[in-house]
Amino acid sequence: MRKHSKFITILLSALLAVCLVQTVFVQAFATENSATPDEPTEDLYPVSMEVVKAPESVTVRGDEITDSTFWSKVVLHIVYSNGKEYDVNCDGIDDDGIVPPIAEIDGYAGRINVEGCDIWTDTVDFTVDYSYATYDWSDNSISAKFSVKQVADPHSITRLEVTKLPDKVFTKPIYTGSLDDISAEDWDKWMNSLDVNNSISNHLDGMELTFYHANGEKGSVVVNSSNLEIGNNSPLWADYVVANVDEYGNPLYFKVHDEGDYKFSISLNNESDKTVYTAKSVDNPNPSIKPVSTEDTPAKPEKPSDNISSATSDVATKDNANNNNTTNGTANNGVVATGDFATPAIIATVMILAAAVMFVLKRKHTF
C-alpha cells in the first residue's frame, strides 16, 4: 500500500508541475501577443463604442471645462468585429487623444479623441470619436455621445446686474408699443426705419455692471468705448464682451436688447435670465435703477444619462506611456479586456491537484 501511495504521490506532483508550467506559458503568450493581435486586421474594425462610466457633473467656467480630473473618470466600452471587448479609460483624451485597444488596423494607427463639447444652461454634451481607418470619414469612425450636469466653477460669473445707467439721455424711444403688433411681412421695412441714434443697446457708455461669481464674490466694471467690444448687433440689440474683468481673467459676455418705450434688457447667458431697466430720457432723466421686471423661464429638464454609471469607483487603470493592451487582465492604456479566459480554469485545476496530493500525503502518514 505504501508503494502505491508513493507512486500516486509522485504522479500527482508531476502533474502539478506540468500545470504550473502551462499556466506560466499561457500568461506569457497572452501578454506577448496582446498589443498587436496575430490575426489579420484587414477585416477587423470596431463595431460599437459607448460610454459606460462618467462623473455625474463637470465644472465649467465660461466655455471652458475646468475639472482637470474629469476624463480620468470616463470609461468607454469598445467591441470589435472579432468579438474582443475592451473597457478604455479616457485619461488624456482632451490633450492629444488616446491610443485605442487595438492600436493599428490595416496599417492605420487609430486614435480616440473628444470632439469638443456643447455647453448648455444645465448640461454639457460630449462627443467621443474613434477614427480607425484612412478612407472615407463616414465609414472609418464611430462615435459615442453622453451628457453630464453642468456645475459652475466657483470663479465663474453667474449673475449680472446694472448698478448705474448709461450716461446718454434719449430724446425719443426707438419704438413704442409691442413687437407682436408688427407683421412678418412688414418686419424688414419696419427694421429699416429704426434710427440707431435712439438705440439704447448701441449706446452704453458710462453704464456700470456688477457681476457675481458662483462662490459669492462680486466685482464691477464701467463700460465705455475703450473696454467694450461689440459683436453682432442691430438697432434693436447688441452682443458685447469686456475682457479680463476680474483677477481670474474672466471675460464678461452679455447681451443688451431694446424693449421699446425707453426700456432695455440685459442678459448674461440668454433671454431666459434677462432683466429689464429704464434708460434716461428727456421725460425722465433720473429713473430708478431698480429693474422694471425680471422674466424667468422654467429650467429645461435634465437630459437622461442613458446607461452611464457614476464614476464613484475606478474600473480602469490610468494611461501609461507604453500604451500596451493586454488580452487578459488590465491593460496599460486603461484597457480592461472582457473576453474569454483560460487561466482561471487552469488555476482551478492546479488547486484541485494540489488538494489531491495533500490528501494522499495525509493518508500515507496514517499507515
Steps between C-alpha positions, in 0.01 A plus 500: 500500500793730580649439151171585330465811715852611416438442126176702508679780688773520239245491215288779647808710571608466137155602378509798733835612357372464142192710578711772662725516193194515275356785702819706470518427126139605434540824695828587321352415159188712560700802617748476214232488231242741641617840376515392136266206431628222275178474305477706177359849558375558145139421597539608861314809618315633807129423477385701802622749758307637796569691819438265793634718779520877550474756780154637573620858446785717373614846604482771234625859480377684194552257214785313670500171692700569817482154660848358425407149621177467303626281214689265732157399633345427160505141366415380148390146411619401151400182314692382193387287207713209627294486820762659725368757748693764692435759769712809430580781743491845334771668704690735265241495222459877518870563439593309188263205505575145615613178331214251444517142638606369158751767412523429126249366247600425142812713532321802646573623854161573656423781742223579747429872547238723657339730244436802718186540707170687500440698820136567577329667795500191720683227305814439297486270196814311393581305183787248492624387156705191418672524158633160393568520122615747235217479250170692489424662839142375504626140492819517703385624839246440772379739767358494849301785652416569863378786719580603856367769730675836486631643825629856504866538582526699826672783310258510208265797453144387555298817552498857366318820586507866400607725789534822299302593188663606172590870488303589188165674543275386217267742331283246325423130553620273223145363485181492702245229556561128449705316240216252476300767318741495205416243235760276341440666163575844643794399721788580264352836402440584866857404598643722227301792633659487846742776596811351667554832683199406711635151572587448866676172420746687278570783747626358830788732594508570874289197596628314806455124520534298819570132453491212748712186513362159589683513834328829595785736410403804298665764286399791281603673181401826330471445126603745231651506155847419637414165659178396329523271198186465294410183313185444299261791517198669349300811597304276741773298669876451541741239636792622709809376681730669750832316533670414831246650735634320810815349649415162346518637147129452432350676199154645556259407219157659497217596268295821503159523332277803441154438644334823378368800694851583632541153651782253444587154622836345583582130524810303589427176320181519299147638495401281797699708753435850364422793728318812377600856593388854405755723330534876547276715282400863468170411664669309784869596537544315833305172489533242772790260467276220620398246235164551334442127487687175491383236257581144595432192299479154653827314495503230237488147638821310543587267219502130582844348539408174323713217636790706631593415858637747750877504535511418871755221464782419263446228239796573274858596558667826409664551163863388496778593262525163323132488398501116482165322506483156657257227404464376857489720808550878507677686221739792531287750306213463744378203297330207667440206269170322561538196271544124580762397754676161519715588800226470768421147387869400510542648847193314621647175365830565676322562828302176470817301427678663791213401727525144372872486578439625852229239544732216391782623720265513794386143435865389470580626849205311647637158392 
